[in-house]
């Protein structure tokens, strides 16, 4: 994983999430991403504007187990759980080290849910 393309945001709100979507859209270029959104308030902001190369899928409320990113967060936290960083900068450095070791195959193994793929294929038909 290329942490040179990472970004850090000050808040978990609509404005920062919009910035994230715009940065992701630029990084995707001509590729398209399907992103599953939970019902977090920052995902439902009325002014949220998804770029054309990002397709949102909204999951039902209170169903975090349906969101593939939750397994990735658990994996990431397991890699950091015994770390005792004294500063935020130390935590950033450790996180960057961990992210640099994660391959696309690992991400796919953690986040690929058959029901999502089946739904996408059904919708495309």
C-alpha positions in Angstrom: 0.0 0.0 0.0 1.4 3.4 -1.0 1.2 5.7 2.0 2.6 8.5 -0.1 -1.0 8.7 -1.4 -2.5 8.9 2.1 -4.3 11.9 3.6 -5.1 12.9 7.2 -8.2 14.8 8.0 -8.9 16.9 11.1 -12.5 15.8 11.6 -15.0 13.1 10.8 -17.6 15.4 9.3 -19.2 16.1 5.9 -16.6 18.7 4.8 -13.7 16.3 5.5 -15.5 13.4 3.9 -16.2 15.5 0.8 -12.5 16.3 0.6 -11.7 12.6 0.9 -14.1 11.7 -1.9 -12.5 14.4 -4.2 -9.0 13.2 -3.4 -10.0 9.5 -4.0 -11.7 10.5 -7.3 -8.4 12.1 -8.5 -6.4 9.1 -7.5 -8.8 6.7 -9.3 -8.4 8.6 -12.5 -10.4 6.6 -15.1 -11.1 3.8 -12.7 -14.4 3.5 -10.8 -14.8 2.7 -7.1 -17.9 1.3 -5.3 -17.9 2.4 -1.7 -20.3 1.1 0.9 -21.5 3.8 3.2 -23.0 3.2 6.7 -25.5 5.6 8.0 -23.0 7.9 9.7 -24.1 11.5 9.7 -21.1 12.6 7.6 -22.2 10.1 4.9 -25.7 11.6 4.7 -24.8 15.2 4.5 -27.3 16.8 1.9 -24.5 18.7 0.2 -22.3 15.6 -0.3 -21.4 15.3 -3.9 -20.1 11.9 -5.1 -17.8 12.3 -8.1 -18.8 10.4 -11.2 -16.2 7.7 -10.7 -17.4 6.8 -7.1 -20.5 4.8 -6.8 -22.1 4.9 -3.3 -24.0 1.9 -1.8 -25.9 2.7 1.4 -26.2 -0.1 4.0 -29.1 -0.3 6.4 -28.8 1.5 9.7 -27.2 -0.4 12.6 -25.6 -3.1 10.4 -21.9 -2.5 10.7 -21.3 -6.2 10.1 -22.3 -5.7 6.5 -19.6 -3.2 5.8 -16.4 -4.7 4.5 -14.3 -1.9 5.9 -15.0 -3.1 9.5 -12.9 -6.3 8.9 -10.1 -4.1 7.6 -10.2 -1.9 10.7 -10.1 -4.9 13.0 -7.1 -6.2 11.1 -5.4 -2.8 11.3 -6.1 -2.4 15.0 -4.7 -5.9 15.6 -1.4 -4.8 14.1 -1.2 -1.8 16.4 -2.8 -3.1 19.7 0.4 -3.6 21.6 2.0 -0.3 20.4 2.6 2.4 23.0 3.3 5.5 21.1 4.2 8.5 23.2 3.4 11.1 20.5 0.9 11.4 17.6 3.8 11.5 15.2 5.1 8.1 16.5 1.6 6.7 15.9 1.6 8.1 12.4 5.0 6.5 11.7 3.9 3.1 13.0 0.7 3.3 11.0 2.6 4.1 7.9 4.9 1.1 8.5 1.9 -1.2 8.9 0.1 0.2 5.8 3.2 -0.3 3.7 3.1 -4.0 4.4 -0.5 -4.6 3.4 -0.9 -6.0 -0.1 -3.9 -5.6 -2.4 -4.4 -9.4 -1.9 -4.7 -9.0 1.9 -7.2 -6.1 1.4 -9.2 -8.3 -1.0 -9.2 -11.2 1.4 -10.5 -9.0 4.2 -13.1 -7.0 2.3 -14.5 -9.2 -0.4 -18.0 -10.2 0.5 -19.8 -12.5 -2.0 -23.2 -10.8 -1.4 -21.8 -7.5 -2.5 -20.3 -8.9 -5.7 -23.5 -10.8 -6.4 -25.6 -7.6 -5.9 -23.3 -5.6 -8.2 -23.5 -8.3 -11.0 -27.3 -8.4 -10.6 -27.5 -4.6 -10.8 -25.3 -4.6 -13.9 -27.5 -7.2 -15.7 
